[in-house]
Amino acid sequence: MSDRTDIDIKKLKAWMQARRRELVKRSAADQDSLKPVEVDQTTTGRLSRMDALQSQAMDIEIERRRQRELQRIDAALQRINEGTYGDCVACGEEIAAKRLENDPTTPVCINCAQDLPANG
């Protein structure tokens, strides 16, 4: 475990584990909304079909973001287990405590984050 004293790693780890459980639970509950839309075209109007397709597209995007957050949490938990949590994965410098408190899963310091693409 990291020897940093300016952050409460146990507290952040507990938060990440709880958030992970919540995301997994939501993902499991929302699986039906990700199935292909089946609309009876003889009884359903064009706008209702479009609404159903748009709703499904939004559900798919929500799930994609949920999975991305799970990946970030898993990576942060792995860094905790390896004893490298709080160190920038790009340059090795310490990530500011305030940055970690704001986003416990962040893998990079503010300087390296500025060098990443917008969706990086």
Backbone as a chain_set.jsonl record, in Angstrom:
{"seq": "MSDRTDIDIKKLKAWMQARRRELVKRSAADQDSLKPVEVDQTTTGRLSRMDALQSQAMDIEIERRRQRELQRIDAALQRINEGTYGDCVACGEEIAAKRLENDPTTPVCINCAQDLPANG", "coords": {"N": [[0.855, -1.176, 0.0], [0.427, 2.26, -0.67], [2.514, 4.81, 0.798], [1.5, 7.288, 1.342], [0.404, 10.046, 3.245], [-1.29, 12.112, 2.986], [-3.689, 11.465, 1.883], [-6.617, 9.489, 2.388], [-6.424, 6.421, 1.847], [-7.729, 4.028, 2.483], [-10.363, 4.885, 2.897], [-10.978, 5.916, 0.348], [-10.705, 3.584, -1.143], [-12.768, 2.016, -0.067], [-14.954, 3.56, -0.886], [-14.711, 3.295, -3.679], [-15.095, 0.521, -3.974], [-17.744, 0.271, -3.069], [-19.051, 1.876, -4.953], [-18.472, 0.404, -7.236], [-19.918, -1.966, -6.748], [-22.502, -0.901, -6.856], [-22.636, -0.019, -9.551], [-22.373, -2.46, -10.938], [-24.669, -3.755, -10.077], [-26.677, -2.049, -11.126], [-26.117, -2.333, -13.844], [-26.727, -5.024, -14.281], [-29.464, -4.955, -13.742], [-30.389, -3.401, -15.825], [-30.164, -4.815, -18.192], [-32.208, -5.786, -19.89], [-33.082, -3.518, -21.248], [-31.192, -3.179, -23.155], [-31.5, -4.954, -25.148], [-32.348, -5.779, -28.573], [-34.689, -3.574, -30.133], [-38.012, -4.429, -30.454], [-40.727, -3.797, -32.23], [-44.087, -3.858, -32.998], [-44.941, -3.154, -36.097], [-47.371, -2.937, -37.297], [-49.172, -2.083, -35.435], [-48.01, -0.004, -34.112], [-47.058, 3.352, -34.307], [-44.901, 5.366, -36.471], [-43.496, 7.349, -35.024], [-43.52, 6.308, -32.432], [-41.936, 4.059, -32.775], [-39.534, 5.313, -33.409], [-39.073, 6.665, -31.016], [-38.693, 4.457, -29.331], [-36.348, 3.372, -30.407], [-34.586, 5.511, -30.014], [-34.589, 5.679, -27.239], [-33.437, 3.214, -26.643], [-30.881, 3.63, -27.737], [-29.926, 5.601, -26.015], [-29.878, 4.128, -23.628], [-27.929, 2.245, -24.259], [-25.68, 3.897, -24.474], [-25.522, 4.834, -21.841], [-24.886, 2.432, -20.562], [-22.405, 1.931, -21.761], [-20.87, 4.01, -20.687], [-21.052, 3.354, -18.014], [-19.645, 0.934, -17.982], [-17.134, 1.889, -18.662], [-16.562, 3.437, -16.413], [-16.44, 1.395, -14.542], [-14.136, 0.074, -15.441], [-12.214, 2.047, -14.89], [-12.415, 2.162, -12.104], [-11.651, -0.472, -11.425], [-9.01, -0.419, -12.349], [-7.914, 1.529, -10.655], [-8.248, 0.289, -8.164], [-6.534, -1.842, -8.56], [-4.099, -0.472, -8.688], [-3.993, 0.39, -6.063], [-3.681, -2.079, -4.742], [-1.193, -2.763, -5.75], [0.37, -0.875, -4.646], [0.883, 1.538, -5.86], [-0.964, 3.494, -6.03], [-2.1, 6.794, -6.414], [0.103, 7.756, -7.593], [1.088, 9.231, -10.619], [0.365, 7.583, -13.62], [1.552, 8.227, -15.954], [3.786, 10.018, -15.622], [4.829, 9.44, -13.147], [4.903, 11.133, -10.949], [3.479, 12.358, -7.842], [-0.054, 12.423, -7.595], [-2.116, 15.159, -6.976], [-3.68, 15.492, -3.808], [-6.235, 16.695, -3.608], [-7.152, 16.354, -6.196], [-7.397, 13.577, -6.324], [-9.336, 13.229, -4.364], [-11.468, 14.436, -5.604], [-11.794, 12.85, -7.905], [-11.401, 9.72, -7.378], [-10.536, 7.702, -9.074], [-8.811, 8.683, -10.925], [-6.035, 8.379, -13.08], [-3.879, 9.971, -13.658], [-1.763, 12.869, -13.11], [-2.512, 16.407, -12.9], [-0.981, 17.857, -14.746], [-0.222, 15.929, -16.686], [-2.764, 15.163, -17.482], [-3.637, 17.336, -18.887], [-2.281, 17.014, -21.217], [-3.512, 14.906, -22.45], [-5.876, 13.582, -24.905], [-9.228, 14.92, -25.279], [-11.175, 12.935, -24.601], [-9.663, 11.112, -23.273]], "CA": [[0.0, 0.0, 0.0], [1.182, 3.515, -0.754], [2.826, 5.397, 2.102], [1.02, 8.672, 1.378], [-0.359, 10.389, 4.443], [-2.19, 13.222, 2.67], [-4.958, 10.922, 1.403], [-7.118, 8.341, 3.137], [-6.56, 5.381, 0.825], [-8.761, 3.067, 2.904], [-11.665, 5.504, 2.646], [-11.172, 5.967, -1.1], [-10.887, 2.205, -1.596], [-14.118, 1.617, 0.336], [-15.887, 4.26, -1.762], [-14.635, 2.672, -5.008], [-15.71, -0.798, -3.902], [-19.192, 0.477, -2.981], [-19.493, 2.377, -6.263], [-18.378, -0.721, -8.167], [-21.082, -2.831, -6.497], [-23.678, -0.185, -7.351], [-22.619, -0.046, -11.013], [-22.633, -3.833, -11.377], [-26.087, -4.005, -9.802], [-27.459, -1.309, -12.124], [-25.883, -2.932, -15.145], [-27.507, -6.262, -14.334], [-30.88, -4.608, -13.766], [-30.729, -2.721, -17.077], [-29.835, -5.631, -19.361], [-33.342, -5.896, -20.805], [-33.199, -2.313, -22.077], [-30.142, -3.198, -24.178], [-31.889, -5.915, -26.187], [-32.884, -5.12, -29.773], [-36.067, -3.084, -30.042], [-38.978, -5.156, -31.28], [-41.969, -3.044, -32.221], [-45.054, -4.323, -33.993], [-45.145, -2.016, -36.997], [-48.77, -2.842, -37.716], [-49.961, -1.431, -34.385], [-47.248, 1.09, -33.525], [-46.739, 4.395, -35.269], [-43.501, 5.641, -36.779], [-42.886, 8.11, -33.939], [-43.316, 5.4, -31.3], [-40.754, 3.237, -33.112], [-38.36, 6.18, -33.296], [-38.871, 6.865, -29.578], [-38.137, 3.222, -28.774], [-34.954, 3.269, -30.868], [-33.808, 6.563, -29.346], [-34.46, 5.26, -25.847], [-32.45, 2.136, -26.606], [-29.564, 4.222, -27.984], [-29.508, 6.254, -24.771], [-29.565, 3.065, -22.67], [-26.643, 1.663, -24.669], [-24.638, 4.856, -24.107], [-25.415, 4.798, -20.379], [-24.16, 1.209, -20.216], [-21.012, 2.105, -22.187], [-20.231, 4.872, -19.685], [-20.99, 2.568, -16.774], [-18.542, -0.016, -18.139], [-15.894, 2.679, -18.629], [-16.317, 3.772, -15.011], [-15.995, 0.152, -13.885], [-12.737, -0.139, -15.826], [-11.396, 3.011, -14.139], [-12.407, 1.725, -10.701], [-10.824, -1.676, -11.333], [-7.607, -0.025, -12.51], [-7.505, 2.227, -9.431], [-8.122, -0.728, -7.112], [-5.303, -2.591, -8.842], [-2.977, 0.381, -8.278], [-3.947, 0.332, -4.598], [-3.104, -3.375, -4.381], [0.214, -2.78, -6.15], [1.089, 0.144, -3.888], [1.218, 2.681, -6.706], [-2.1, 4.415, -6.079], [-1.752, 8.178, -6.113], [1.218, 8.139, -8.46], [0.678, 9.39, -12.013], [0.813, 6.46, -14.444], [2.296, 8.754, -17.092], [5.089, 10.608, -15.285], [5.303, 8.907, -11.872], [4.771, 12.119, -9.869], [2.28, 12.213, -7.013], [-1.268, 13.129, -7.999], [-2.559, 16.023, -5.879], [-4.714, 14.902, -2.955], [-7.536, 17.262, -3.988], [-7.556, 15.707, -7.465], [-7.84, 12.219, -5.986], [-10.596, 13.343, -3.627], [-12.474, 14.784, -6.605], [-11.983, 11.66, -8.738], [-10.487, 8.703, -6.846], [-10.066, 6.769, -10.1], [-7.937, 9.335, -11.899], [-4.722, 7.733, -13.144], [-2.812, 10.909, -14.026], [-1.7, 14.181, -12.466], [-3.14, 17.465, -13.687], [-0.12, 18.215, -15.888], [-0.346, 14.901, -17.72], [-4.147, 15.169, -17.945], [-3.755, 18.399, -19.876], [-1.663, 16.541, -22.45], [-4.328, 13.849, -23.025], [-7.015, 13.999, -25.715], [-10.412, 15.261, -24.485], [-11.862, 11.729, -24.116], [-8.65, 10.19, -22.783]], "C": [[0.895, 1.231, 0.0], [1.406, 4.101, 0.64], [2.381, 6.858, 2.209], [0.175, 8.916, 2.623], [-1.353, 11.519, 4.177], [-3.526, 12.776, 2.1], [-5.331, 9.708, 2.244], [-7.429, 7.23, 2.134], [-7.64, 4.374, 1.212], [-10.159, 3.604, 2.617], [-11.963, 5.531, 1.15], [-11.413, 4.571, -1.671], [-12.303, 1.726, -1.261], [-15.163, 2.277, -0.559], [-15.911, 3.598, -3.141], [-15.295, 1.299, -5.011], [-17.235, -0.686, -3.841], [-19.752, 0.947, -4.325], [-19.473, 1.263, -7.295], [-19.582, -1.645, -8.003], [-22.36, -2.203, -7.057], [-23.759, -0.246, -8.877], [-22.935, -1.432, -11.553], [-24.115, -4.167, -11.198], [-26.974, -3.307, -10.839], [-27.325, -1.922, -13.505], [-26.709, -4.205, -15.31], [-28.999, -5.965, -14.46], [-31.312, -4.022, -15.109], [-30.491, -3.557, -18.33], [-30.987, -5.747, -20.359], [-33.456, -4.692, -21.732], [-32.162, -2.272, -23.2], [-30.454, -4.166, -25.317], [-32.438, -5.162, -27.39], [-34.35, -4.729, -29.592], [-36.94, -3.881, -31.002], [-40.312, -4.44, -31.144], [-42.85, -3.567, -33.338], [-45.432, -3.144, -34.879], [-46.591, -1.888, -37.463], [-49.622, -2.116, -36.684], [-49.262, -0.227, -33.772], [-46.874, 2.091, -34.6], [-45.251, 4.618, -35.416], [-42.815, 6.388, -35.637], [-42.64, 7.237, -32.715], [-42.108, 4.508, -31.539], [-39.491, 4.066, -32.954], [-38.049, 6.448, -31.83], [-38.221, 5.646, -28.944], [-36.672, 3.065, -29.166], [-34.069, 4.31, -30.184], [-33.582, 6.202, -27.88], [-33.419, 4.158, -25.719], [-31.042, 2.689, -26.824], [-29.043, 4.917, -26.728], [-29.126, 5.21, -23.718], [-28.215, 2.421, -22.982], [-25.499, 2.593, -24.277], [-24.443, 4.895, -22.595], [-24.617, 3.574, -19.956], [-22.687, 1.313, -20.611], [-20.256, 2.943, -21.162], [-20.072, 4.146, -18.36], [-19.811, 1.597, -16.837], [-17.193, 0.695, -18.104], [-15.55, 3.055, -17.189], [-15.854, 2.539, -14.238], [-14.532, -0.144, -14.208], [-11.816, 0.789, -15.04], [-11.298, 2.618, -12.669], [-11.51, 0.512, -10.536], [-9.339, -1.343, -11.449], [-7.091, 0.671, -11.255], [-7.334, 1.241, -8.276], [-6.867, -1.567, -7.31], [-4.079, -1.778, -8.426], [-2.859, 0.413, -6.753], [-3.269, -0.957, -4.164], [-1.618, -3.459, -4.703], [1.05, -1.764, -5.375], [1.488, 1.362, -4.697], [0.094, 3.701, -6.802], [-1.652, 5.812, -5.658], [-0.548, 8.667, -6.89], [0.709, 8.197, -9.896], [1.23, 8.23, -12.84], [1.633, 6.936, -15.64], [3.693, 9.233, -16.711], [5.652, 10.106, -13.948], [5.225, 9.87, -10.703], [3.503, 11.855, -9.069], [1.127, 13.018, -7.601], [-1.741, 13.92, -6.779], [-3.715, 15.372, -5.122], [-6.105, 15.411, -3.339], [-8.055, 16.632, -5.271], [-8.07, 14.299, -7.193], [-9.156, 12.231, -5.212], [-11.742, 13.647, -4.587], [-12.809, 13.589, -7.497], [-10.982, 10.6, -8.287], [-9.927, 7.746, -7.895], [-9.087, 7.396, -11.08], [-6.545, 8.702, -11.896], [-3.558, 8.699, -13.362], [-2.902, 12.214, -13.253], [-2.303, 15.224, -13.412], [-2.29, 17.853, -14.899], [-0.234, 17.216, -17.022], [-1.756, 14.861, -18.296], [-4.338, 16.228, -19.025], [-3.172, 17.992, -21.227], [-2.47, 15.453, -23.146], [-5.413, 14.405, -23.931], [-8.242, 14.19, -24.822], [-11.111, 14.035, -23.908], [-10.887, 10.722, -23.537], [-8.836, 9.943, -21.372]], "O": [[1.975, 1.237, 0.592], [0.591, 3.911, 1.543], [2.849, 7.581, 3.088], [-0.659, 8.092, 2.997], [-2.165, 11.847, 5.041], [-4.405, 13.603, 1.856], [-4.463, 8.993, 2.746], [-8.55, 7.118, 1.638], [-8.389, 3.915, 0.35], [-11.032, 2.871, 2.151], [-13.074, 5.206, 0.731], [-12.228, 4.398, -2.577], [-12.958, 1.097, -2.093], [-16.142, 1.641, -0.949], [-16.979, 3.366, -3.708], [-15.99, 0.955, -5.967], [-17.94, -1.46, -4.488], [-20.796, 0.473, -4.774], [-20.365, 1.185, -8.141], [-20.193, -2.059, -8.987], [-23.191, -2.887, -7.654], [-24.829, -0.496, -9.433], [-23.683, -1.566, -12.521], [-24.731, -4.787, -12.066], [-27.911, -3.908, -11.365], [-28.302, -2.019, -14.248], [-27.314, -4.43, -16.358], [-29.712, -6.646, -15.197], [-32.478, -4.136, -15.488], [-30.61, -3.035, -19.438], [-30.747, -5.801, -21.565], [-33.882, -4.831, -22.879], [-32.244, -1.427, -24.092], [-29.753, -4.192, -26.328], [-32.936, -4.045, -27.255], [-35.136, -5.454, -28.983], [-36.649, -3.992, -32.193], [-40.946, -4.469, -30.089], [-42.413, -3.703, -34.481], [-46.159, -2.245, -34.455], [-46.988, -0.839, -37.971], [-50.682, -1.587, -37.019], [-49.87, 0.499, -32.985], [-46.422, 1.713, -35.681], [-44.445, 4.141, -34.617], [-41.665, 6.09, -35.313], [-41.636, 7.419, -32.026], [-41.343, 4.231, -30.615], [-38.489, 3.583, -32.427], [-36.882, 6.456, -31.438], [-37.312, 5.773, -28.124], [-35.847, 2.668, -28.343], [-32.931, 4.017, -29.818], [-32.49, 6.406, -27.35], [-32.61, 4.167, -24.79], [-30.104, 2.255, -26.156], [-27.855, 4.832, -26.415], [-28.149, 5.396, -22.993], [-27.452, 2.092, -22.073], [-24.461, 2.132, -23.801], [-23.309, 4.98, -22.122], [-23.758, 3.671, -19.08], [-21.815, 0.839, -19.883], [-19.123, 2.616, -20.808], [-19.067, 4.312, -17.669], [-19.068, 1.452, -15.866], [-16.22, 0.158, -17.575], [-14.387, 2.999, -16.79], [-14.977, 2.633, -13.379], [-13.777, -0.568, -13.333], [-10.757, 0.366, -14.575], [-10.234, 2.726, -12.06], [-10.696, 0.462, -9.614], [-8.511, -1.912, -10.739], [-5.959, 0.434, -10.835], [-6.384, 1.348, -7.5], [-6.214, -1.956, -6.341], [-3.126, -2.33, -7.875], [-1.753, 0.458, -6.214], [-2.379, -0.935, -3.313], [-0.867, -4.145, -4.01], [2.279, -1.784, -5.435], [2.341, 2.14, -4.268], [0.187, 4.663, -7.565], [-0.926, 5.982, -4.679], [-0.215, 9.852, -6.854], [-0.018, 7.307, -10.337], [2.422, 7.927, -12.772], [2.329, 6.141, -16.272], [4.671, 8.904, -17.382], [6.827, 10.326, -13.653], [5.46, 9.464, -9.564], [2.572, 11.211, -9.552], [1.309, 14.151, -8.048], [-1.758, 13.39, -5.668], [-4.611, 14.779, -5.723], [-7.053, 14.628, -3.388], [-9.255, 16.403, -5.416], [-9.072, 13.879, -7.772], [-9.993, 11.345, -5.386], [-12.859, 13.166, -4.398], [-13.976, 13.348, -7.806], [-9.844, 10.579, -8.756], [-8.944, 7.052, -7.633], [-8.585, 6.715, -11.974], [-5.947, 8.513, -10.837], [-2.394, 8.308, -13.265], [-3.975, 12.613, -12.801], [-2.567, 14.939, -14.58], [-2.833, 18.146, -15.964], [-0.333, 17.601, -18.187], [-1.93, 14.555, -19.475], [-5.111, 16.036, -19.964], [-3.53, 18.56, -22.259], [-2.176, 15.098, -24.287], [-5.836, 15.55, -23.768], [-8.276, 13.662, -23.71], [-11.608, 14.111, -22.784], [-11.262, 9.568, -23.329], [-8.074, 9.185, -20.772]]}, "num_chains": 1, "name": "protein.A"}
